[in-house]
Amino acid sequence: MVKHNTQDVTIVGSSAAGLYSACALAERGARVRVFEASDAIAPLPRTLIVTPEMLEVVGPIAQPAIINTIRRFELFVDDKCASINLSTPDLVIERSILMRVLAERARDLGVQIVLDSRFVALEPEPGGLRLAIESTRGRPRQTVLTPNLIGADGTFSRVARAIDWGMVHTAPLVQAVVKRPPDLAPDAVRVWFVPEETPYFYWLIPHSETEAVAGLIGEVGRTTRLCLDRFLQKHRLPALSYQAARIPLFTGWVPPHRRFSNSNVYLVGDACAHVKVTTVGGLVTGFKGAQAVVEAISTGSTFRFWQLAKELYLHLLVRMTLQRFTCADYRALFDLLNRRSMMALSENNRDNAGRLLLRLFLSEPKLLSKGLRHLLPHLVRIRAEMGASFG
């Protein structure tokens, strides 16, 4: 393994994964610059639910972004309901707050965050990569030389396009801020499986004593908004405001490191679709991908990439099964949930997919037999992809 030059790292984009990478690299003594196209670290508000593993990865710095804790999930399909009490509460966070506190921490560590600076192109040179950076305020275009470049500029990454990395697959997310229904406890989340409307699910997540967010992941943007509006009307939840985004989907491992000329280029977060496709959550896995990049830059080790790929592929296998589910399949699945399987769901969170699946299959073997008929055709492909990527 070859240790890379950690003295100079340039990050394009102030995403959560990018800012986390900046903090972690600065803590290891690197000189880090972050170029952000906007003129402020002021992302649009978006409510997210994450597992407590986020605090294990990021640490207590993330505490100000936590706006609620969730102790129970209520799952619905047709007239059936399953209630799961969590041994360790999930966390509801405000993404914009999290990014601001990460930016403050980065600056405290000496990271230079340069605003109103859009990456537009790169060229290889003997000493590294020459980046072209432009301003929207008429300042002259500047160039920056760096031996290590991290693309943290989101789903439609300019860095990825600049070296023909390819575009990630995406799906529309739409959610509405609503008044919290009186019959929904402030520490409970509701999830509805309606496969004829979305291959994913609807959710209702309280983010305060008085308000909640209701939303879904869809396949077509306009149809997704129509589905949400019908759902809100059915459940008598008038929308106070809307939040929307294009969410990247993990469809297979794309190595997030490339040698370009004599330099190293990495992608983190949404730029390389490090997203759990079971729940389409990418915050914790985005941070884990950033950890892997920091480790690769600092020591040359790729072990964390292998760990992350294994986790993401497990979620992909589950998603491949759920994509085929009908209401009847979900009803049958609910019928298989016994006391032991409910305990497995309570004690193991979705950011430890391997352990969760093992506990579920041990608690109720019929769950394994039901899933295998969908999973077997994909296991050979995934094993081959992992072998090609990691040997």
PADOLO-17117 format. One record per atom (N, C-alpha, C): residue in one letter; x, y, z. Coordinates in steps of 0.001 Angstrom, whole numbers, padded with zeros to 6 digits, always signed. Layout:
! residues N
AXYZ ...
//
This chain:
! residues 391
M+000848-001189+000000 M+000000+000000+000000 M+000884+001239+000000 V+000499+002212-000785 V+001268+003446-000899 V+000552+004542-000130 K+001228+005166+000782 K+000645+006285+001516 K+000630+007524+000641 H-000530+008133+000506 H-000664+009309-000345 H-000165+010557+000382 N+000018+011602-000387 N+000399+012890+000169 N-000811+013513+000863 T-000765+013561+002194 T-001909+014078+002951 T-001753+015548+003307 Q-000713+016189+002804 Q-000465+017565+003203 Q-001411+018558+002533 D-002048+018153+001443 D-002885+019094+000695 D-004065+018340+000093 V-005270+018681+000529 V-006490+018047+000022 V-007486+019142-000328 T-008061+019041-001512 T-009098+019986-001938 T-010419+019248-002047 I-011457+019844-001483 I-012798+019253-001510 I-013716+020190-002271 V-014433+019645-003231 V-015419+020413-003990 V-016795+020071-003438 G-017454+021062-002851 G-018794+020871-002315 G-018812+020775-000804 S-019742+021498-000179 S-019858+021490+001281 S-021050+020643+001715 S-021169+019455+001132 S-022182+018514+001594 S-021814+018013+002981 A-022729+017290+003630 A-022432+016752+004959 A-021217+015833+004907 A-021166+014950+003901 A-020020+014041+003780 A-018739+014809+003480 G-018826+015867+002673 G-017652+016665+002364 G-017114+017388+003585 L-017994+017995+004363 L-017565+018713+005562 L-017011+017754+006612 Y-017637+016575+006722 Y-017114+015571+007648 Y-015709+015146+007220 S-015518+014925+005898 S-014189+014566+005390 S-013175+015654+005733 A-013579+016912+005559 A-012675+018028+005857 A-012248+018012+007320 C-013203+017791+008221 C-012882+017748+009654 C-011910+016614+009954 A-012228+015416+009429 A-011409+014240+009739 A-009993+014387+009184 L-009862+014939+007994 L-008531+015136+007409 L-007742+016201+008173 A-008416+017284+008556 A-007734+018335+009312 A-007244+017815+010653 E-008032+016941+011273 E-007617+016354+012550 E-006352+015516+012381 R-006132+015016+011163 R-004925+014220+010886 R-003764+015082+010372 G-003953+016373+010385 G-002861+017264+010048 G-002808+017731+008613 A-003817+017419+007806 A-003802+017841+006405 A-004211+019305+006279 R-003726+019950+005229 R-004217+021279+004843 R-005400+021042+003911 V-006559+021546+004293 V-007791+021239+003562 V-008461+022534+003123 R-008851+022563+001857 R-009673+023658+001327 R-010976+023073+000802 V-012073+023762+001080 V-013386+023373+000573 V-013895+024503-000314 F-014214+024180-001561 F-014796+025162-002478 F-016289+024885-002606 E-017089+025891-002285 E-018541+025777-002297 E-019130+026813-003252 A-020011+026352-004143 A-020566+027242-005158 A-021482+028307-004562 S-022212+027974-003494 S-023121+028946-002882 S-022333+029997-002115 D-023004+031084-001789 D-022317+032148-001055 D-022507+032039+000453 A-023072+030901+000917 A-023229+030657+002351 A-023465+029169+002565 I-023123+028694+003766 I-023480+027314+004147 I-024900+027386+004681 A-025858+027354+003777 A-027267+027543+004148 A-028148+026604+003330 P-028012+025295+003536 P-028829+024343+002779 P-030303+024459+003139 L-031157+024035+002227 L-032588+024049+002493 L-032922+023090+003627 P-033898+023427+004473 P-034271+022523+005570 P-034783+021187+005025 R-034382+020112+005685 R-034956+018810+005367 R-034857+017933+006604 T-035982+017361+007002 T-036036+016495+008172 T-035629+015086+007770 L-034712+014491+008546 L-034238+013137+008282 L-034346+012314+009557 I-034534+010998+009390 I-034485+010095+010532 I-033301+009164+010336 V-032483+009020+011371 V-031277+008205+011290 V-031199+007315+012518 T-030333+006308+012436 T-030110+005444+013579 T-029126+006111+014537 P-029042+005604+015775 P-028073+006182+016734 P-026633+005983+016297 E-026399+005181+015262 E-025045+004992+014765 E-024457+006300+014229 M-025309+007255+013868 M-024772+008532+013402 M-023887+009175+014459 L-024314+009113+015722 L-023512+009707+016792 L-022226+008924+017015 E-022262+007595+016781 E-021048+006805+016914 E-020029+007187+015844 V-020528+007541+014649 V-019640+007892+013544 V-019157+009334+013675 V-020086+010262+013871 V-019764+011692+013847 V-019336+012205+015214 G-019917+011647+016262 G-019590+012110+017602 G-020566+013161+018111 P-020337+013688+019295 P-021284+014610+019948 P-021459+015926+019214 I-020585+016232+018251 I-020754+017483+017501 I-022105+017544+016812 A-022707+016363+016530 A-023988+016332+015825 A-025182+016588+016735 Q-024972+016666+018039 Q-026083+016814+018980 Q-027014+017990+018668 P-026501+019181+018293 P-027422+020305+018039 P-028411+020062+016902 A-028104+019117+016013 A-028993+018853+014880 A-030128+017914+015240 I-030083+017290+016426 I-031128+016337+016830 I-032334+017117+017341 I-033468+016948+016667 I-034664+017699+017049 I-035759+016812+017648 N-035548+015500+017627 N-036513+014593+018249 N-035874+013212+018350 T-036431+012358+019207 T-036017+010959+019287 T-037242+010068+019085 I-037011+008929+018446 I-038096+008012+018086 I-037900+006684+018801 R-038940+006255+019522 R-038853+005024+020299 R-039775+003925+019784 R-040614+004240+018795 R-041523+003208+018294 R-041814+003420+016816 F-041866+002319+016069 F-042311+002319+014678 F-043653+001608+014595 E-044604+002223+013905 E-045901+001608+013644 E-045995+001349+012142 L-046042+000064+011751 L-046020-000335+010350 L-047416-000770+009916 F-047834-000321+008721 F-049177-000602+008240 F-049134-001183+006830 V-050009-002160+006576 V-050335-002594+005223 V-051804-002999+005246 D-052595-002341+004394 D-054049-002523+004424 D-054540-002314+005857 D-055205-003325+006422 D-055755-003170+007775 D-054868-003798+008845 K-053692-004245+008444 K-052784-004858+009412 K-051804-003819+009953 C-051392-004018+011209 C-050456-003095+011852 C-049485-003897+012704 A-048237-003503+012673 A-047217-004079+013552 A-046505-002934+014251 S-046314-003062+015542 S-045677-002004+016329 S-044353-002526+016876 I-043271-001770+016638 I-041926-002179+017055 I-041365-001128+017995 N-041076-001519+019220 N-040446-000626+020189 N-038930-000752+020060 L-038250+000362+019900 L-036815+000360+019682 L-036067+000318+021011 S-035097-000574+021108 S-034278-000640+022323 S-033450+000623+022488 T-032908+001120+021385 T-032164+002379+021383 T-032864+003330+020420 P-033258+004503+020848 P-034073+005381+019999 P-033365+005796+018722 D-034152+005933+017643 D-033688+006596+016434 D-033663+008106+016679 L-032999+008816+015781 L-032836+010256+015925 L-033458+010974+014744 V-034245+012006+015010 V-034746+012893+013959 V-033836+014101+013941 I-033270+014391+012779 I-032330+015502+012701 I-032767+016490+011624 E-032297+017704+011759 E-032468+018730+010734 E-031149+018847+009987 R-031178+018447+008715 R-029963+018374+007912 R-029230+019718+007846 S-029966+020814+007706 S-029315+022116+007563 S-028531+022495+008824 I-029061+022143+009997 I-028336+022416+011238 I-027067+021574+011304 L-027184+020305+010939 L-026018+019426+010968 L-024892+019967+010095 M-025229+020443+008904 M-024198+020947+008005 M-023555+022222+008540 R-024343+023050+009197 R-023764+024279+009762 R-022782+023971+010897 V-023138+022991+011756 V-022226+022685+012863 V-020962+021986+012340 L-021091+021193+011285 L-019903+020586+010684 L-018995+021661+010071 A-019614+022658+009431 A-018821+023749+008856 A-018094+024531+009951 E-018768+024791+011065 E-018128+025511+012171 E-016958+024704+012732 R-017153+023394+012864 R-016079+022539+013370 R-014895+022530+012402 A-015199+022459+011105 A-014122+022465+010107 A-013301+023745+010200 R-013967+024875+010305 R-013248+026148+010413 R-012402+026195+011676 D-012940+025675+012785 D-012180+025649+014036 D-010901+024825+013893 L-010940+023811+013013 L-009783+022944+012798 L-008824+023515+011757 G-009133+024680+011227 G-008242+025318+010273 G-008571+025064+008818 V-009713+024441+008543 V-010121+024208+007153 V-010514+025544+006523 Q-010045+025782+005319 Q-010405+026996+004581 Q-011639+026690+003733 I-012766+027308+004052 I-013995+027134+003284 I-014173+028373+002409 V-014094+028170+001113 V-014141+029278+000161 V-015511+029268-000517 L-016327+030284-000240 L-017685+030357-000765 L-017712+031044-002124 D-018859+030953-002790 D-019035+031552-004110 D-017902+031110-005047 S-017612+029814-005009 S-016492+029285-005793 S-016922+027970-006429 R-017326+028060-007688 R-017854+026895-008403 R-016756+026203-009196 F-016610+024907-008983 F-015675+024107-009774 F-016219+023965-011196 V-015363+024208-012189 V-015823+024133-013574 V-015015+023171-014432 A-013751+022907-014091 A-012939+022039-014942 A-011673+021641-014204 L-010993+020630-014728 L-009694+020250-014191 L-008781+019770-015314 E-007493+019916-015080 E-006485+019437-016023 E-005330+018831-015230 P-004768+017732-015726 P-003621+017141-015024 P-002348+017923-015280 E-001528+018014-014224 E-000196+018619-014330 E+000777+017735-013557 P+002069+017879-013764 P+003039+017035-013051 P+002898+017098-011532 G+002517+018259-010999 G+002410+018402-009547 G+001044+018101-008987 G+000099+017688-009795 G-001243+017393-009311 G-002296+017755-010331 L-003469+018084-009839 L-004570+018487-010712 L-004751+019997-010632 R-004899+020622-011761 R-005157+022059-011828 R-006662+022263-011956 L-007296+022811-010905 L-008748+023032-010894 L-009054+024457-011333 A-010084+024604-012141 A-010578+025932-012508 A-011797+026235-011649 I-011766+027375-010965 I-012819+027788-010042 I-013332+029155-010485 E-014657+029291-010594 E-015216+030574-011014 E-016199+031098-009990 S-016430+032400-010032 S-017346+033085-009126 S-018579+033530-009900 T-019697+033613-009196 T-020917+034150-009807 T-020988+035668-009665 R-019990+036264-008986 R-020019+037702-008716 R-019022+038475-009577 G-018532+037833-010618 G-017669+038549-011542 G-016208+038556-011204 R-015803+037854-010112 R-014373+037790-009817 R-013669+036989-010908 P-012418+037271-011177 P-011685+036523-012201 P-011606+035042-011850 R-011646+034192-012870 R-011498+032757-012647 R-010131+032490-012023 Q-010094+031597-011030 Q-008828+031235-010403 Q-008516+029775-010660 T-007256+029407-010535 T-006869+028008-010654 T-006163+027579-009382 V-006348+026287-009053 V-005808+025734-007811 V-005149+024403-008145 L-003965+024177-007618 L-003256+022916-007826 L-003391+022050-006576 T-003751+020771-006761 T-003912+019879-005611 T-003526+018453-005993 P-002896+017714-005085 P-002584+016310-005363 P-003733+015365-005041 N-004670+015814-004181 N-005806+014985-003748 N-007088+015786-003870 L-008036+015266-004625 L-009308+015954-004847 L-010444+015059-004381 I-011370+015635-003623 I-012578+014920-003189 I-013789+015619-003779 G-014599+014885-004521 G-015867+015400-005019 G-016961+015119-004002 A-017428+016177-003356 A-018492+016068-002355 A-019645+016966-002766 D-019851+017054-004090 D-020800+018027-004638 D-022118+017407-005071 G-022541+016359-004367 G-023907+015903-004469 G-024227+015000-005639 T-025534+014774-005795 T-026055+013800-006742 T-025601+014059-008171 F-025539+015309-008564 F-025168+015661-009940 F-023751+016241-009958 S-022826+015478-009419 S-021458+015924-009172 S-020743+016392-010433 R-020227+017621-010397 R-019406+018138-011494 R-018049+017432-011548 V-017535+017063-010373 V-016259+016347-010348 V-016401+015003-011056 A-017472+014282-010759 A-017692+012986-011412 A-017802+013137-012922 R-018496+014178-013350 R-018643+014397-014797 R-017312+014773-015439 A-016470+015516-014715 A-015219+016012-015288 A-014273+014889-015674 I-014345+013762-014962 I-013468+012643-015323 I-014283+011421-015743 D-015523+011683-016208 D-016362+010650-016818 D-016589+009469-015885 W-016949+009795-014637 W-017251+008751-013662 W-018612+008123-013935 G-019498+008872-014568 G-020853+008401-014800 G-021823+008999-013799 M-023088+009072-014197 M-024117+009642-013342 M-024777+008565-012494 V-025171+008926-011290 V-025866+007976-010422 V-027350+007941-010787 H-027987+006811-010492 H-029436+006701-010649 H-030103+007433-009483 T-031236+008053-009747 T-031910+008831-008706 T-033399+008512-008642 A-034004+008905-007531 A-035454+008790-007351 A-035936+010059-006653 P-037174+010478-006917 P-037682+011692-006270 P-038155+011436-004838 L-037764+012321-003950 L-038291+012347-002583 L-039146+013594-002443 V-040358+013417-001925 V-041243+014552-001644 V-041820+014345-000251 Q-041751+015381+000578 Q-042407+015304+001874 Q-042993+016664+002230 A-044021+016605+003077 A-044732+017807+003483 A-044663+017954+004994 V-044471+019186+005441 V-044587+019485+006868 V-046072+019607+007187 V-046528+018876+008207 V-047942+018855+008587 V-048051+019012+010105 K-049261+019287+010573 K-049495+019270+012011 K-049515+017818+012498 R-048865+017588+013633 R-048837+016227+014170 R-050241+015803+014593 P-050746+014656+014066 P-052075+014202+014464 P-052118+013895+015962 P-053232+014169+016624 P-053318+013948+018077 P-053103+012493+018476 D-053425+011546+017572 D-053288+010133+017921 D-051889+009576+017644 L-050972+010426+017194 L-049603+009995+016957 L-048715+010528+018069 A-048100+009615+018822 A-047194+010032+019892 A-045988+010769+019295 P-045451+011761+019996 P-044326+012519+019448 P-043047+011707+019303 D-043008+010496+019889 D-041813+009654+019757 D-042094+008396+018933 A-043112+008468+018057 A-043467+007319+017223 A-043492+007715+015750 V-043073+006809+014893 V-043108+006990+013443 V-044098+006006+012845 R-044833+006446+011846 R-045733+005553+011119 R-045224+005336+009695 V-045312+004084+009247 V-044872+003705+007905 V-045972+002875+007257 W-046338+003253+006007 W-047365+002542+005257 W-046749+001931+003999 F-047005+000645+003764 F-046562-000023+002545 F-047741-000099+001575 V-047621+000616+000460 V-048683+000669-000552 V-048004+000429-001909 P-047683-000833-002238 P-046835-001114-003411 P-047442-000713-004746 E-048749-000554-004811 E-049338-000110-006077 E-049081+001378-006330 E-048637+002109-005315 E-048357+003538-005461 E-046860+003850-005408 T-046104+003101-004614 T-044654+003305-004517 T-043994+001988-004145 P-042841+001663-004756 P-042123+000456-004342 P-041453+000612-002986 Y-041467+001821-002438 Y-040863+002083-001136 Y-041967+002133-000074 F-042295+003297+000444 F-043297+003391+001509 F-043621+004857+001738 Y-044712+005099+002458 Y-045034+006425+002993 Y-044556+006482+004448 W-044245+007698+004926 W-043850+007833+006321 W-044492+009071+006927 L-044597+009043+008250 L-045048+010192+009030 L-044131+010264+010252 I-043290+011301+010295 I-042237+011410+011302 I-042426+012701+012094 P-042719+012628+013391 P-042806+013864+014192 P-041432+014514+014326 H-041363+015830+014103 H-040094+016506+014352 H-040217+017568+015441 S-041389+017641+016054 S-041567+018501+017222 S-042852+018063+017915 E-043188+018730+018976 E-044426+018399+019685 E-045663+018683+018835 T-045548+019613+017896 T-046733+020050+017155 T-046719+019684+015673 E-045542+019366+015107 E-045450+019147+013666 E-044784+017817+013338 A-045016+017377+012094 A-044419+016144+011590 A-044164+016330+010096 V-043420+015390+009508 V-043256+015376+008052 V-043840+014078+007517 A-044630+014197+006461 A-045192+013039+005760 A-044595+013017+004367 G-044169+011848+003917 G-043533+011813+002607 G-043413+010431+002043 L-042784+010363+000869 L-042526+009094+000204 L-041407+009255-000798 I-040834+008119-001195 I-039926+008028-002331 I-040728+007453-003478 G-040623+008042-004641 G-041365+007560-005794 G-040456+007166-006928 E-041016+007131-008132 E-040242+006794-009326 E-040263+007926-010348 V-041371+008679-010419 V-041503+009819-011317 V-041912+011020-010471 G-041212+012139-010645 G-041415+013290-009772 G-042848+013763-009674 R-043495+014025-010798 R-044855+014555-010771 R-045828+013553-010159 T-045692+012298-010521 T-046565+011265-009961 T-046366+011146-008459 T-045121+011281-008012 T-044828+011181-006585 T-045539+012279-005802 R-045522+013501-006313 R-046216+014608-005630 R-047724+014356-005603 L-048295+013831-006684 L-049729+013532-006709 L-050077+012455-005694 C-049208+011428-005601 C-049446+010365-004621 C-049419+010925-003203 L-048454+011806-002933 L-048365+012387-001595 L-049598+013219-001290 D-050057+014015-002236 D-051229+014854-001994 D-052471+013999-001720 R-052614+012886-002436 R-053745+011981-002160 R-053608+011369-000772 F-052387+011004-000410 F-052146+010420+000917 F-052492+011435+002009 L-052052+012680+001830 L-052351+013717+002828 L-053849+013941+002965 Q-054531+013933+001833 Q-055985+014130+001875 Q-056662+012962+002581 K-056248+011747+002267 K-056857+010558+002882 K-056690+010568+004392 H-055523+011025+004869 H-055249+010996+006304 H-055506+012347+006975 R-056128+013260+006225 R-056513+014561+006762 R-055324+015293+007369 L-054300+015455+006534 L-053064+016111+006945 L-052766+017257+005989 P-053329+018426+006205 P-053051+019563+005311 P-051565+019930+005329 A-051008+020160+004147 A-049585+020496+004038 A-049345+021944+004444 L-048372+022165+005323 L-047952+023509+005696 L-046854+024009+004769 S-046004+023090+004316 S-044941+023398+003353 S-044439+022077+002791 Y-043630+022173+001726 Y-043115+020967+001078 Y-041590+020984+001066 Q-041007+019790+001053 Q-039572+019595+000870 Q-039382+018539-000213 A-038380+018708-001063 A-038190+017764-002160 A-036714+017652-002501 A-036347+016514-003071 A-034965+016293-003503 A-034933+015111-004455 R-033850+015016-005234 R-033554+013813-006002 R-032554+013004-005182 I-032933+011773-004838 I-032128+010935-003972 I-031366+009920-004823 P-030046+009826-004671 P-029297+008824-005435 P-029606+007414-004945 L-029540+006454-005844 L-029822+005062-005526 L-028582+004208-005785 F-028216+003408-004810 F-027113+002471-004989 F-027595+001307-005847 T-026989+001129-007017 T-027363+000022-007920 T-026199-000938-008134 G-025076-000668-007536 G-023895-001500-007669 G-022667-000684-007318 W-021632-001353-006859 W-020453-000660-006350 W-019664-000012-007481 V-019431+001264-007350 V-018532+002002-008237 V-017379+002494-007368 P-016158+002020-007619 P-015038+002433-006764 P-014953+003956-006649 P-014964+004486-005415 P-014953+005945-005236 P-013571+006566-005310 H-012577+005813-005766 H-011222+006355-005932 H-010733+006054-007341 R-010154+007060-007964 R-009511+006882-009263 R-008188+007629-009276 R-007238+007031-009967 R-006010+007743-010282 R-006241+008494-011578 F-006013+009784-011551 F-006170+010615-012749 F-004842+011303-012987 S-004162+010887-014047 S-002780+011296-014257 S-001980+010825-013042 N-001293+011709-012335 N-000526+011313-011152 N-001218+011697-009854 S-002519+011951-009914 S-003239+012455-008741 S-004353+011502-008340 N-004889+011747-007147 N-005964+010920-006604 N-007261+011717-006567 V-008321+011109-007088 V-009643+011732-007055 V-010592+010766-006347 Y-011392+011315-005432 Y-012342+010518-004659 Y-013728+011153-004764 L-014751+010329-004564 L-016116+010816-004407 L-016635+010370-003048 V-017456+011221-002421 V-018083+010858-001148 V-019566+011215-001186 G-020335+010529-000342 G-021745+010851-000152 G-022598+010592-001375 D-023515+011517-001640 D-024459+011348-002747 D-023761+011302-004101 A-022571+011874-004204 A-021859+011874-005477 A-021553+010468-005969 C-021460+009502-005045 C-021208+008118-005453 C-022284+007176-004922 A-023459+007723-004576 A-024653+006931-004224 A-024407+005959-003075 H-023742+006430-002028 H-023571+005594-000844 H-024852+005691+000001 V-025884+005032-000486 V-027237+005161+000067 V-027828+003771+000292 K-028435+003564+001456 K-029144+002311+001735 K-030452+002309+000936 V-030581+001413-000035 V-031770+001473-000885 V-032981+000788-000263 T-032844+000206+000916 T-034028-000266+001626 T-034866+000919+002085 T-034215+001896+002697 T-034904+003070+003230 T-034541+004344+002484 V-033630+004258+001525 V-033103+005392+000772 V-032552+006452+001738 G-031833+005967+002739 G-031148+006840+003676 G-029658+006823+003392 G-029046+008004+003268 G-027646+008039+002896 G-026754+008825+003822 L-027278+009308+004934 L-026452+010157+005787 L-025359+009349+006491 V-025747+008287+007202 V-024768+007496+007944 V-023818+006792+006991 T-024340+006184+005917 T-023458+005506+004966 T-022581+006512+004223 G-023076+007730+004028 G-022240+008774+003442 G-021070+009126+004342 F-021316+009192+005656 F-020232+009438+006599 F-019248+008267+006619 K-019773+007048+006527 K-018879+005880+006497 K-018015+005894+005231 G-018602+006301+004110 G-017817+006432+002893 G-016738+007494+003036 A-017077+008594+003723 A-016087+009642+003972 A-014963+009122+004859 Q-015314+008326+005875 Q-014284+007711+006713 Q-013341+006858+005872 A-013915+006104+004926 A-013103+005239+004069 A-012154+006063+003203 V-012630+007194+002691 V-011789+008057+001868 V-010655+008651+002711 V-010983+009108+003893 V-009954+009678+004772 V-008888+008628+005083 E-009329+007407+005350 E-008375+006327+005643 E-007515+006013+004425 A-008128+006022+003249 A-007371+005746+002026 A-006332+006829+001758 I-006719+008079+001940 I-005776+009179+001719 I-004639+009126+002741 S-004972+008796+003977 S-003975+008842+005053 S-003047+007636+005055 T-003574+006437+004756 T-002775+005213+004918 T-002712+004355+003668 G-003583+004606+002686 G-003644+003746+001511 G-004542+002539+001688 S-005122+002344+002882 S-005963+001179+003146 S-007323+001321+002473 T-007821+000222+001885 T-009149+000212+001262 T-010126-000692+002016 F-009763-001125+003213 F-010609-002067+003939 F-011986-001481+004242 R-012025-000207+004599 R-013325+000408+004911 R-014231+000449+003679 F-013652+000565+002483 F-014469+000511+001277 F-015149-000849+001156 W-014405-001907+001434 W-014975-003261+001371 W-016119-003410+002373 Q-015912-002915+003594 Q-016971-002998+004602 Q-018232-002277+004140 L-018065-001085+003589 L-019206-000300+003139 L-019896-000973+001962 A-019128-001472+001004 A-019722-002142-000147 A-020553-003341+000290 K-020037-004123+001218 K-020778-005286+001719 K-022113-004862+002323 E-022096-003793+003109 E-023325-003303+003739 E-024330-002819+002689 L-023855-002051+001722 L-024752-001516+000702 L-025335-002620-000172 Y-024558-003652-000457 Y-025070-004760-001257 Y-026129-005559-000493 L-025983-005676+000825 L-027030-006340+001602 L-028350-005588+001489 H-028279-004271+001578 H-029499-003469+001415 H-030056-003617-000007 L-029176-003710-000984 L-029631-003876-002365 L-030354-005206-002539 L-029859-006266-001911 L-030531-007567-001991 L-031944-007495-001393 V-032052-006830-000248 V-033378-006690+000373 V-034292-005859-000519 R-033763-004778-001101 R-034574-003940-001982 R-035049-004724-003201 M-034193-005578-003770 M-034583-006391-004912 M-035750-007307-004561 T-035780-007770-003320 T-036912-008581-002869 T-038169-007738-002708 L-038031-006601-002023 L-039201-005770-001742 L-039795-005158-003009 Q-038972-004932-004029 Q-039484-004360-005278 Q-040577-005241-005882 R-040536-006525-005611 R-041497-007473-006172 R-042708-007708-005267 F-042685-007112-004083 F-043747-007394-003117 F-045065-006745-003517 T-046130-007481-003296 T-047491-006968-003412 T-048046-006768-002002 C-049248-006222-001921 C-049885-006087-000603 C-050022-007450+000069 A-050344-008468-000725 A-050483-009821-000170 A-049162-010305+000420 D-048047-009970-000250 D-046742-010363+000276 D-046453-009665+001599 Y-046765-008371+001668 Y-046532-007649+002912 Y-047429-008187+004032 R-048661-008528+003700 R-049551-009094+004717 R-048990-010417+005232 A-048496-011243+004310 A-047899-012520+004721 A-046669-012293+005584 L-045888-011280+005235 L-044702-010949+006017 L-045090-010528+007428 F-046114-009710+007547 F-046587-009288+008865 F-047018-010501+009691 D-047651-011474+009034 D-048127-012670+009738 D-046971-013501+010299 L-045782-013378+009681 L-044624-014152+010125 L-043887-013499+011293 L-044234-012259+011609 L-043539-011562+012688 L-043977-012118+014042 N-043094-012886+014665 N-043387-013430+015984 N-042646-012635+017055 R-042715-013108+018281 R-042103-012362+019388 R-040593-012225+019187 R-039931-013294+018729 R-038478-013261+018555 R-038071-012335+017401 S-038836-012363+016310 S-038482-011486+015190 S-038744-010022+015529 M-039789-009760+016301 M-040029-008385+016742 M-038894-007909+017660 M-038370-008815+018471 M-037239-008461+019324 M-036003-008174+018480 A-035807-008950+017402 A-034666-008707+016508 A-034763-007330+015870 L-035958-006945+015441 L-036162-005627+014854 L-035971-004518+015884 S-036306-004821+017125 S-036165-003827+018196 S-034705-003584+018548 E-033892-004637+018545 E-032537-004551+019079 E-031468-004286+018025 N-031799-004416+016729 N-030806-004277+015666 N-031288-003241+014657 N-030474-002232+014429 N-030930-001164+013537 N-030502-001415+012098 R-031044-000625+011183 R-030849-000826+009743 R-029453-000470+009263 D-028634+000162+010113 D-027255+000417+009726 D-026341-000741+010107 N-026919-001836+010569 N-026204-003096+010774 N-027016-004194+010105 A-027126-004088+008778 A-028038-004943+008026 A-027704-006421+008171 G-026414-006775+008160 G-026033-008178+008256 G-026517-008812+009544 R-026255-008149+010660 R-026686-008679+011955 R-028204-008722+012062 L-028876-007687+011552 L-030338-007654+011599 L-030945-008810+010807 L-030456-009033+009586 L-031003-010114+008761 L-030745-011478+009392 L-029548-011674+009930 L-029239-012954+010574 L-030178-013213+011735 R-030398-012215+012571 R-031300-012388+013713 R-032729-012662+013250 L-033167-011983+012195 L-034523-012215+011697 L-034680-013633+011179 F-033718-014113+010405 F-033819-015450+009824 F-033748-016529+010903 L-032948-016291+011937 L-032882-017254+013033 L-034182-017266+013840 S-034817-016107+013937 S-036045-016021+014724 S-037230-016657+014013 E-037228-016612+012679 E-038329-017176+011903 E-037784-017649+010554 P-037412-018954+010439 P-036820-019466+009193 P-037696-019257+007964 K-038990-019153+008132 K-039866-018941+006973 K-039577-017599+006283 L-039038-016645+007050 L-038664-015372+006439 L-037556-015583+005405 L-036620-016476+005714 L-035537-016763+004779 L-036057-017459+003534 S-036924-018464+003721 S-037439-019192+002561 S-038294-018295+001676 K-039006-017353+002291 K-039825-016430+001501 K-038953-015493+000673 G-037817-015070+001261 G-036955-014147+000543 G-036062-014811-000485 L-035678-016068-000247 L-034714-016708-001131 L-035185-016818-002571 R-036469-017042-002775 R-036951-017206-004156 R-036763-015923-004957 H-036708-014779-004266 H-036430-013514-004954 H-034930-013214-004997 L-034191-013655-003963 L-032795-013256-003835 L-031841-014084-004685 L-032117-015384-004846 L-031153-016274-005492 L-030682-015782-006858 P-031573-015263-007730 P-031086-014824-009048 P-030067-013685-008971 H-030062-012934-007851 H-029181-011769-007748 H-027889-012064-006993 L-027857-013176-006240 L-026688-013461-005419 L-025439-013696-006268 V-025592-014401-007382 V-024443-014689-008232 V-023868-013396-008794 R-024746-012498-009257 R-024294-011224-009806 R-023536-010409-008771 I-024077-010332-007556 I-023465-009501-006530 I-022132-010087-006083 R-022065-011410-005977 R-020808-012039-005611 R-019736-011749-006664 A-020130-011796-007931 A-019182-011511-009006 A-018720-010054-008958 E-019638-009126-008693 E-019273-007710-008624 E-018315-007443-007462 M-018602-008041-006303 M-017708-007851-005155 M-016332-008417-005455 G-016300-009596-006119 G-015018-010192-006451 G-014226-009345-007421 A-014912-008751-008408 A-014223-007913-009394 A-013695-006640-008754 S-014416-006103-007771 S-014002-004839-007149 S-012921-005014-006108 F-012968-006132-005363 F-012059-006285-004214 F-011188-007528-004269 G-011367-008366-005302 G-010502-009531-005452 G-010860-010664-004525 
//
